[in-house]
């Protein structure tokens, strides 16, 4: 037992070192302004990632291709990136005003622009976490690309194996039939060291109406660029624009975002009113407040959960519109993001709620000036949480005048990885610790496990780790956290950053009241300690509906009853 414990800790320490090396190397490359994935710096990233072996990237360290990890990465990078030899990370530099159409990855809101056949520009407006996320995904792609090259290139020459020649022939064909597609998939299965079944599954997941052969094309381009790099010396390059390097860390987008919000609050005479900030998605608070009343005809007998499940379905857009219309009639203001943060905002003025329009009631006889204002912001991304909340909690300055926000509470609801339990279970943190450091942020959470008992969901209470990126989840480190005296129940990406901003505003800068209430609650999107239960294994589906609305309900009840 003792020997196992020592071995476990050593593997956890190795992994911690690998994360630190990744982190430091990425910061160094950013300062330097460019790197070549096949050069010394790119190699340092690859080696660290292979040593770390994050759960999300599955079998990345083995010879055979990692297919689920590939799908996960492609959903978060712009379409066509595998064809580009030059990848340029830029600030918001006005490409939206050009003729170029933005490409937005399905699972990450970031604008990307295909400049020409060989170059992709990716706009970074959400801070360093976004850069670490992209560079980690790209490093995974380059590892997979190198595997293909090694399997198809005949040693000491430029010749390639027959499987590769047949795949090339298929990809370059104008007309493609189903039989030829199947034959090409057989060749790809051989190249990747995977079964025909596995290749068929990924082909189904990745195909689109516009590009039925997306998977085969991705494999072709990943291999093609790696082979060319090996045989002709034409190396892939990743660059960081001078403007991006200059602007990083200066809260440019966060400041623009916060200024617009504070100005809107002032224009609507809401600055003096009690403000409750909620970081959540753009539907759960609005639906919790108005859905049952808005859809009373459609769902006369149904319980709230049935209504929320119906609203979460793509095919019920008309129901969503009905709820939104009722919310807007009762004072909801929606601010579509124009700042580059990709964080939309809703402001609910409870004083404007009409009789019987809302599913929650304020205490009778409450004066207008005490009625709460609920401010909902979409999820921030990693370090961006500090940038946005830090800027928001500063006073609004107009000339010599300073207008302080009357912030009563900050509530954070999010998805996280759980270390004991499964998808949909709940985590209520009592402190956040920052991965790779001993930085810790204890707080008095207004929510407790008792608030969620008897709902059929497992509820954990304890410490949560804020990680540098979900793509760096590693089983050994997590097991160490889980089994050590840190009493860690889960991991997420923003907690430390939110709490750092709230603490500095309330305890040091005194720009908001010292006794500001905080509420943190997360629901599990995956269990990274169980193989096959990571984010790469697929979404939550309707499993996420119950915990999302349960947390929202508890937050709203506390706001309405204060």
C-alpha positions as CSV (number, residue, x, y, z in Angstrom):
1,X,0.0,0.0,0.0
2,X,2.8,2.4,1.0
3,X,4.7,1.6,-2.2
4,X,1.6,2.4,-4.3
5,X,1.2,5.7,-2.4
6,X,4.7,6.8,-3.1
7,X,4.5,5.8,-6.8
8,X,1.1,7.7,-7.1
9,X,2.5,10.9,-5.6
10,X,5.6,10.7,-7.8
11,X,3.4,10.4,-10.9
12,X,1.3,13.4,-9.6
13,X,4.5,15.4,-9.1
14,X,5.7,14.6,-12.6
15,X,2.3,15.7,-14.0
16,X,2.4,18.9,-11.9
17,X,5.9,19.6,-13.4
18,X,4.6,19.0,-16.9
19,X,1.7,21.5,-16.4
20,X,4.2,24.1,-15.0
21,X,6.5,23.5,-18.0
22,X,3.5,23.9,-20.4
23,X,2.4,27.0,-18.7
24,X,5.9,28.6,-18.7
25,X,6.7,27.5,-22.3
26,X,3.4,29.0,-23.5
27,X,4.1,32.3,-21.7
28,X,7.6,32.4,-23.2
29,X,6.4,31.8,-26.7
30,X,3.8,34.5,-26.3
31,X,6.6,37.0,-25.3
32,X,8.8,35.8,-28.2
33,X,6.0,36.2,-30.7
34,X,6.2,33.0,-32.7
35,X,7.2,29.3,-32.7
36,X,7.4,26.4,-35.1
37,X,5.6,23.2,-33.8
38,X,8.4,21.0,-35.2
39,X,11.1,23.2,-33.6
40,X,12.7,23.2,-30.2
41,X,9.8,25.1,-28.5
42,X,7.1,23.1,-30.2
43,X,8.9,20.0,-29.1
44,X,9.0,21.2,-25.5
45,X,5.2,21.6,-25.6
46,X,4.7,18.2,-27.2
47,X,6.9,16.5,-24.6
48,X,5.2,18.1,-21.7
49,X,1.7,17.2,-23.1
50,X,2.8,13.6,-23.7
51,X,4.2,13.4,-20.2
52,X,1.0,14.9,-18.7
53,X,-1.3,12.7,-20.8
54,X,-4.5,14.6,-20.1
55,X,-7.7,12.5,-19.8
56,X,-9.4,14.5,-22.5
57,X,-6.8,13.5,-25.1
58,X,-7.2,9.8,-24.3
59,X,-4.6,7.7,-26.1
60,X,-2.5,10.6,-27.3
61,X,0.7,9.0,-26.0
62,X,0.1,5.8,-27.9
63,X,1.0,5.0,-31.5
64,X,-2.6,4.6,-32.6
65,X,-4.7,7.8,-33.4
66,X,-6.9,9.3,-30.6
67,X,-10.3,9.8,-32.2
68,X,-12.6,11.1,-29.4
69,X,-9.9,13.7,-28.5
70,X,-9.8,14.7,-32.1
71,X,-13.5,15.4,-32.2
72,X,-13.3,17.3,-29.0
73,X,-10.5,19.5,-30.4
74,X,-12.1,20.1,-33.8
75,X,-15.3,21.3,-32.1
76,X,-13.2,24.0,-30.4
77,X,-11.0,25.1,-33.3
78,X,-12.1,26.8,-36.5
79,X,-13.1,24.6,-39.5
80,X,-10.3,24.3,-42.0
81,X,-7.4,24.9,-39.5
82,X,-5.9,21.5,-40.3
83,X,-5.2,22.9,-43.9
84,X,-3.3,25.9,-42.6
85,X,0.5,26.1,-42.4
86,X,0.4,29.5,-40.7
87,X,-1.8,30.1,-37.6
88,X,-1.8,33.7,-36.4
89,X,-3.2,34.6,-32.9
90,X,-4.4,38.2,-33.0
91,X,-6.2,40.8,-30.9
92,X,-9.4,42.3,-32.2
93,X,-7.8,44.1,-35.1
94,X,-10.8,45.0,-37.2
95,X,-11.0,41.9,-39.4
96,X,-14.8,42.1,-38.9
97,X,-14.9,45.2,-41.2
98,X,-13.2,43.3,-44.0
99,X,-14.8,41.1,-46.6
100,X,-13.7,38.0,-44.6
101,X,-16.5,36.0,-43.0
102,X,-15.9,35.0,-39.3
103,X,-15.6,31.2,-38.7
104,X,-16.9,30.5,-35.1
105,X,-16.1,27.0,-33.7
106,X,-19.3,25.3,-32.5
107,X,-18.1,24.8,-28.9
108,X,-16.1,28.0,-28.4
109,X,-17.3,31.5,-29.1
110,X,-14.3,33.1,-30.8
111,X,-14.0,34.8,-34.2
112,X,-11.5,33.2,-36.7
113,X,-10.7,34.3,-40.2
114,X,-9.4,32.2,-43.1
115,X,-7.0,34.8,-44.7
116,X,-5.9,32.6,-47.6
117,X,-5.3,28.9,-48.4
118,X,-2.4,28.7,-45.9
119,X,-3.3,31.1,-43.1
120,X,-5.9,31.1,-40.3
121,X,-6.2,34.1,-37.9
122,X,-7.8,33.5,-34.5
123,X,-9.0,36.5,-32.5
124,X,-8.1,36.4,-28.8
125,X,-10.4,38.7,-26.8
126,X,-10.7,36.5,-23.6
127,X,-7.2,36.7,-22.2
128,X,-4.5,34.2,-21.5
129,X,-6.7,31.2,-20.7
130,X,-7.9,31.4,-24.3
131,X,-4.4,31.2,-25.6
132,X,-3.4,28.3,-23.4
133,X,-6.6,26.5,-24.5
134,X,-5.8,27.0,-28.2
135,X,-2.1,26.1,-28.0
136,X,-2.9,22.9,-26.0
137,X,-5.4,21.9,-28.7
138,X,-3.0,22.7,-31.5
139,X,-0.2,20.7,-29.8
140,X,-2.6,17.7,-29.7
141,X,-3.3,18.2,-33.4
142,X,0.4,18.3,-34.2
143,X,1.0,15.2,-32.2
144,X,-1.7,13.3,-34.1
145,X,-0.4,14.8,-37.4
146,X,3.1,13.5,-36.6
147,X,1.7,10.0,-35.9
148,X,0.1,9.9,-39.4
149,X,3.3,11.0,-41.0
150,X,5.4,8.3,-39.2
151,X,2.9,5.6,-40.3
152,X,2.7,6.6,-44.0
153,X,6.1,7.8,-44.9
154,X,8.5,5.1,-46.0
155,X,11.8,5.3,-44.1
156,X,14.6,7.4,-45.7
157,X,12.7,8.6,-48.6
158,X,9.7,10.6,-49.9
159,X,7.6,7.5,-50.9
160,X,4.4,6.8,-49.0
161,X,2.5,3.6,-48.3
162,X,-0.3,2.4,-50.5
163,X,-3.1,3.3,-48.0
164,X,-2.0,6.9,-48.1
165,X,-1.9,7.0,-51.9
166,X,-5.4,5.6,-52.0
167,X,-6.7,8.2,-49.5
168,X,-5.1,11.0,-51.4
169,X,-6.7,9.7,-54.6
170,X,-10.2,9.7,-52.9
171,X,-9.9,13.2,-51.3
172,X,-8.8,14.8,-54.6
173,X,-11.6,13.2,-56.7
174,X,-14.5,15.4,-57.9
175,X,-17.2,12.8,-57.8
176,X,-17.4,10.5,-54.8
177,X,-19.7,7.5,-54.2
178,X,-20.6,5.7,-51.0
179,X,-18.6,2.6,-52.0
180,X,-15.5,4.6,-52.7
181,X,-16.0,6.4,-49.4
182,X,-16.1,3.1,-47.5
183,X,-12.9,1.9,-49.2
184,X,-11.2,5.2,-48.3
185,X,-12.3,4.6,-44.7
186,X,-10.8,1.1,-44.7
187,X,-7.4,2.7,-45.8
188,X,-7.8,5.4,-43.1
189,X,-8.5,2.8,-40.4
190,X,-5.2,1.1,-41.4
191,X,-3.3,4.4,-41.3
192,X,-4.7,5.3,-37.9
193,X,-4.3,1.9,-36.3
194,X,-8.1,1.8,-35.6
195,X,-10.9,-0.5,-36.5
196,X,-13.3,0.3,-39.4
197,X,-16.1,0.5,-36.9
198,X,-14.3,3.2,-34.9
199,X,-13.5,5.2,-38.0
200,X,-17.2,4.9,-39.1
201,X,-18.4,6.3,-35.8
202,X,-16.1,9.4,-36.0
203,X,-17.0,9.9,-39.7
204,X,-20.7,10.1,-38.6
205,X,-19.9,12.5,-35.8
206,X,-17.9,14.9,-37.9
207,X,-19.7,15.0,-41.2
208,X,-21.8,18.0,-42.2
209,X,-24.3,18.5,-45.0
210,X,-21.7,20.8,-46.8
211,X,-18.8,18.4,-46.1
212,X,-19.8,14.7,-45.9
213,X,-16.1,13.7,-45.9
214,X,-14.9,16.1,-43.2
215,X,-13.1,13.4,-41.2
216,X,-11.3,12.0,-44.2
217,X,-10.3,15.5,-45.3
218,X,-9.0,16.3,-41.8
219,X,-6.8,13.2,-41.7
220,X,-5.6,13.9,-45.2
221,X,-4.5,17.5,-44.4
222,X,-3.0,16.6,-41.0
223,X,-0.9,14.0,-42.8
224,X,-0.1,16.1,-45.9
225,X,1.3,19.1,-43.9
226,X,3.4,16.8,-41.7
227,X,4.7,14.9,-44.7
228,X,5.6,18.1,-46.5
229,X,7.3,19.4,-43.3
230,X,9.4,16.2,-43.2
231,X,10.3,16.0,-46.9
232,X,10.5,19.6,-48.1
233,X,11.3,21.6,-44.9
234,X,8.2,23.8,-45.3
235,X,7.5,24.2,-41.6
236,X,4.2,25.2,-39.9
237,X,4.4,28.4,-37.9
238,X,2.3,29.9,-35.1
239,X,2.6,33.6,-34.5
240,X,1.2,36.1,-32.0
241,X,0.5,39.5,-33.4
242,X,2.4,42.5,-31.8
243,X,-1.0,44.1,-30.9
244,X,-2.1,41.0,-29.0
245,X,1.1,40.8,-27.0
246,X,0.8,44.5,-26.2
247,X,-2.8,44.4,-25.1
248,X,-2.8,41.1,-23.1
249,X,-3.5,41.6,-19.4
250,X,-4.7,45.2,-19.8
251,X,-8.4,44.4,-19.5
252,X,-9.2,46.3,-22.7
253,X,-12.3,44.2,-23.6
254,X,-13.4,43.8,-20.0
255,X,-13.3,47.5,-19.4
256,X,-15.3,48.2,-22.6
257,X,-17.8,45.5,-21.5
258,X,-18.2,46.8,-17.9
259,X,-18.5,50.5,-18.9
260,X,-21.4,49.8,-21.2
261,X,-23.2,47.8,-18.4
262,X,-22.7,50.5,-15.8
263,X,-23.9,53.2,-18.2
264,X,-27.0,51.1,-19.0
265,X,-27.7,50.8,-15.2
266,X,-27.3,54.6,-14.8
267,X,-29.5,55.4,-17.8
268,X,-32.2,53.2,-16.2
269,X,-31.8,54.7,-12.8
270,X,-30.7,51.4,-11.3
271,X,-27.3,52.4,-9.8
272,X,-28.5,52.9,-6.3
273,X,-30.7,49.8,-6.2
274,X,-29.5,46.5,-4.6
275,X,-27.7,44.6,-7.4
276,X,-27.4,40.8,-7.6
277,X,-24.8,39.6,-10.0
278,X,-25.3,36.0,-11.4
279,X,-22.8,34.3,-13.7
280,X,-24.9,31.6,-15.5
281,X,-26.2,30.8,-19.0
282,X,-28.5,33.1,-20.9
283,X,-31.7,31.1,-20.3
284,X,-32.0,29.5,-16.8
285,X,-32.7,32.8,-14.9
286,X,-35.1,34.2,-17.5
287,X,-36.9,30.8,-17.7
288,X,-37.1,30.4,-13.9
289,X,-38.6,33.8,-13.5
290,X,-41.1,33.7,-16.4
291,X,-41.5,30.3,-18.1
292,X,-44.3,28.8,-16.0
293,X,-46.5,31.9,-16.4
294,X,-45.6,32.5,-20.1
295,X,-46.4,28.9,-21.0
296,X,-49.4,28.3,-18.7
297,X,-51.6,27.5,-21.8
298,X,-49.2,25.0,-23.4
299,X,-48.3,23.3,-20.0
300,X,-51.3,23.7,-17.7
301,X,-50.5,20.7,-15.5
302,X,-46.8,20.1,-16.1
303,X,-44.2,20.6,-13.4
304,X,-41.5,23.2,-14.0
305,X,-38.9,20.5,-15.0
306,X,-41.0,19.3,-18.0
307,X,-41.2,22.9,-19.2
308,X,-37.5,23.5,-18.8
309,X,-36.7,20.3,-20.7
310,X,-39.0,21.4,-23.5
311,X,-37.3,24.8,-23.6
312,X,-33.9,23.2,-23.9
313,X,-34.9,21.5,-27.1
314,X,-33.8,23.1,-30.4
315,X,-37.2,22.4,-32.0
316,X,-39.1,24.6,-29.4
317,X,-37.8,28.0,-30.5
318,X,-41.4,29.4,-30.5
319,X,-41.7,28.6,-26.8
320,X,-38.4,30.3,-26.0
321,X,-39.6,33.4,-27.9
322,X,-42.8,33.5,-25.8
323,X,-40.8,33.5,-22.6
324,X,-38.4,36.1,-23.9
325,X,-41.4,38.3,-25.0
326,X,-42.9,38.2,-21.5
327,X,-39.5,38.9,-19.9
328,X,-39.1,42.0,-22.1
329,X,-42.6,43.2,-21.4
330,X,-41.7,43.1,-17.7
331,X,-38.5,45.1,-17.8
332,X,-35.8,42.7,-19.0
333,X,-32.9,44.5,-20.8
334,X,-30.7,42.4,-23.0
335,X,-27.2,43.6,-23.9
336,X,-25.7,41.8,-26.9
337,X,-22.0,41.8,-26.5
338,X,-20.1,44.3,-28.8
339,X,-16.9,44.5,-26.6
340,X,-15.2,41.3,-27.8
341,X,-15.6,39.5,-24.5
342,X,-18.3,37.3,-25.9
343,X,-20.3,37.7,-22.7
344,X,-23.9,38.7,-23.2
345,X,-25.9,40.2,-20.4
346,X,-29.5,40.4,-19.1
347,X,-30.7,43.0,-16.6
348,X,-34.0,42.2,-14.7
349,X,-35.6,45.1,-12.8
350,X,-38.0,43.4,-10.3
351,X,-39.8,46.8,-9.8
352,X,-41.1,46.5,-13.3
353,X,-42.5,42.9,-12.9
354,X,-46.2,43.1,-13.6
355,X,-48.8,41.4,-11.3
356,X,-48.7,37.7,-11.7
357,X,-46.0,37.8,-14.4
358,X,-43.2,36.3,-12.3
359,X,-42.9,32.9,-10.6
360,X,-41.3,34.4,-7.5
361,X,-42.7,36.9,-5.1
362,X,-41.0,39.8,-3.2
363,X,-42.0,40.5,0.4
364,X,-45.2,42.5,0.5
365,X,-44.9,46.3,0.9
366,X,-41.2,46.4,-0.2
367,X,-40.4,50.0,-1.2
368,X,-39.4,50.5,-4.9
369,X,-35.9,51.6,-4.0
370,X,-35.2,48.3,-2.2
371,X,-36.5,46.0,-5.0
372,X,-33.5,44.0,-6.3
373,X,-32.0,44.3,-9.8
374,X,-30.8,41.0,-11.1
375,X,-27.9,41.1,-13.5
376,X,-27.1,37.9,-15.4
377,X,-23.9,37.5,-17.3
378,X,-23.0,34.6,-19.6
379,X,-20.0,32.4,-18.5
380,X,-16.6,33.9,-18.6
381,X,-13.6,31.8,-19.7
382,X,-10.8,31.2,-17.2
383,X,-8.8,34.4,-16.4
384,X,-11.4,36.4,-18.2
385,X,-13.6,36.0,-15.1
386,X,-11.2,38.2,-13.1
387,X,-10.9,40.8,-15.9
388,X,-14.7,41.2,-16.3
389,X,-15.8,41.2,-12.6
390,X,-12.8,43.3,-11.5
391,X,-13.8,46.0,-14.1
392,X,-17.5,45.7,-13.3
393,X,-17.1,46.2,-9.6
394,X,-15.1,49.5,-10.0
395,X,-17.2,52.7,-9.7
396,X,-18.5,54.4,-12.8
397,X,-16.5,57.6,-13.3
398,X,-18.0,60.6,-15.1
399,X,-15.6,63.6,-14.8
400,X,-15.1,64.2,-11.1
401,X,-18.2,62.1,-10.2
402,X,-17.9,58.5,-9.0
403,X,-21.0,56.3,-8.9
404,X,-20.5,53.1,-6.8
405,X,-22.6,50.0,-7.4
406,X,-24.8,48.8,-4.6
407,X,-23.8,45.1,-5.0
408,X,-25.7,42.8,-2.6
409,X,-24.5,39.4,-3.9
410,X,-22.4,37.6,-6.5
411,X,-23.7,34.2,-7.5
412,X,-21.7,31.8,-9.7
413,X,-23.3,28.8,-11.3
414,X,-21.2,26.6,-13.6
415,X,-20.3,23.2,-14.9
416,X,-17.3,21.4,-13.3
417,X,-15.6,18.1,-13.2
418,X,-16.6,16.0,-10.1
419,X,-14.2,13.7,-8.4
420,X,-16.8,11.5,-6.6
421,X,-20.1,11.1,-8.4
422,X,-21.3,11.4,-12.0
423,X,-22.8,13.7,-14.6
424,X,-25.5,16.0,-13.2
425,X,-24.4,15.7,-9.5
426,X,-23.8,18.9,-7.5
427,X,-20.8,20.5,-5.9
428,X,-21.0,23.3,-3.3
429,X,-17.5,24.8,-2.6
430,X,-16.3,26.3,0.6
431,X,-13.0,27.4,-0.9
432,X,-11.2,27.6,-4.2
433,X,-7.5,26.7,-4.7
434,X,-5.4,27.6,-7.7
435,X,-3.8,24.6,-9.5
436,X,0.0,24.7,-9.5
437,X,0.2,27.2,-6.6
438,X,-0.8,27.2,-2.9
439,X,-3.0,30.2,-3.5
440,X,-6.3,29.6,-1.7
441,X,-9.6,31.5,-1.4
442,X,-11.9,30.4,1.4
443,X,-15.3,32.1,1.7
444,X,-18.7,31.9,3.4
445,X,-20.9,30.3,0.8
446,X,-24.6,31.3,1.2
447,X,-25.5,28.0,-0.5
448,X,-25.1,24.7,1.4
449,X,-25.6,21.0,0.7
450,X,-28.8,21.2,2.8
451,X,-30.4,23.5,0.2
452,X,-30.3,20.7,-2.3
453,X,-31.2,17.6,-0.3
454,X,-34.1,15.3,-1.2
455,X,-33.9,16.2,-5.0
456,X,-32.4,12.8,-6.1
457,X,-29.0,14.3,-6.9
458,X,-25.7,13.6,-5.0
459,X,-24.4,16.8,-3.3
460,X,-20.8,17.2,-2.4
461,X,-19.4,20.0,-0.2
462,X,-15.7,20.9,0.0
463,X,-12.8,22.6,-1.8
464,X,-12.6,23.1,-5.5
465,X,-9.5,23.4,-7.7
466,X,-9.4,26.1,-10.4
467,X,-7.4,24.6,-13.2
468,X,-5.4,26.4,-16.0
469,X,-7.5,24.6,-18.6
470,X,-9.9,21.7,-18.8
471,X,-7.7,20.3,-21.6
472,X,-4.9,19.7,-19.0
473,X,-7.0,17.5,-16.7
474,X,-4.8,14.7,-15.4
475,X,-5.9,11.7,-13.4
476,X,-2.9,11.4,-11.2
477,X,-3.0,15.1,-10.0
478,X,-6.7,14.8,-9.5
479,X,-6.4,11.6,-7.4
480,X,-3.7,13.3,-5.3
481,X,-6.0,16.3,-4.7
482,X,-8.9,14.0,-4.0
483,X,-7.1,11.7,-1.5
484,X,-5.0,14.5,0.2
485,X,-6.0,16.8,3.1
486,X,-7.1,19.5,0.5
487,X,-10.5,17.7,0.5
488,X,-11.1,18.5,-3.1
489,X,-14.5,17.6,-4.6
490,X,-14.1,19.0,-8.1
491,X,-12.4,21.2,-10.6
492,X,-13.4,24.1,-12.8
493,X,-11.7,27.1,-14.5
494,X,-13.1,30.4,-13.1
495,X,-13.7,30.2,-9.4
496,X,-10.4,31.6,-8.1
497,X,-10.6,34.4,-10.7
498,X,-14.1,35.4,-9.6
499,X,-13.3,35.3,-5.9
500,X,-10.1,37.2,-6.4
501,X,-12.0,40.1,-8.0
502,X,-14.8,40.0,-5.4
503,X,-12.3,39.9,-2.5
504,X,-10.2,42.8,-3.8
505,X,-13.3,45.0,-4.5
506,X,-14.9,44.3,-1.1
507,X,-11.9,43.9,1.2
508,X,-9.2,46.1,-0.3
509,X,-10.5,48.7,-2.8
510,X,-13.8,49.1,-0.8
511,X,-15.7,49.8,-4.1
512,X,-18.5,47.5,-3.0
513,X,-19.8,46.7,0.5
514,X,-17.6,44.5,2.7
515,X,-20.5,42.1,3.6
516,X,-21.3,41.2,0.0
517,X,-22.8,37.7,-0.2
518,X,-21.3,35.0,-2.4
519,X,-23.0,31.9,-3.7
520,X,-21.1,29.2,-5.7
521,X,-22.7,26.0,-7.0
522,X,-21.6,23.7,-9.8
523,X,-23.1,20.7,-11.5
524,X,-20.9,17.9,-12.9
525,X,-20.3,17.8,-16.6
526,X,-17.9,14.8,-16.2
527,X,-15.9,12.7,-13.8
528,X,-12.3,12.9,-15.0
529,X,-11.3,10.1,-12.5
530,X,-13.4,7.6,-14.4
531,X,-12.1,6.8,-17.8
532,X,-14.7,7.4,-20.4
533,X,-16.5,10.0,-18.3
534,X,-14.5,13.0,-19.5
535,X,-15.9,15.9,-21.5
536,X,-14.6,14.2,-24.7
537,X,-17.2,11.5,-24.1
538,X,-20.0,13.8,-25.1
539,X,-22.4,16.4,-23.7
540,X,-24.9,16.2,-20.9
541,X,-28.0,16.2,-23.0
542,X,-31.1,16.7,-20.7
543,X,-29.1,15.5,-17.7
544,X,-27.9,19.0,-17.2
545,X,-31.5,20.5,-17.1
546,X,-32.4,19.5,-13.6
547,X,-29.2,20.6,-11.7
548,X,-29.1,23.9,-13.7
549,X,-32.6,24.9,-12.8
550,X,-32.3,23.6,-9.2
551,X,-29.3,25.8,-8.6
552,X,-31.0,28.8,-10.3
553,X,-34.1,28.3,-8.2
554,X,-32.1,28.3,-4.9
555,X,-30.2,31.4,-5.9
556,X,-33.4,33.3,-6.9
557,X,-35.2,32.2,-3.7
558,X,-32.4,33.7,-1.6
559,X,-32.5,36.9,-3.7
560,X,-36.3,37.3,-3.5
561,X,-36.3,36.6,0.3
562,X,-33.7,39.1,1.3
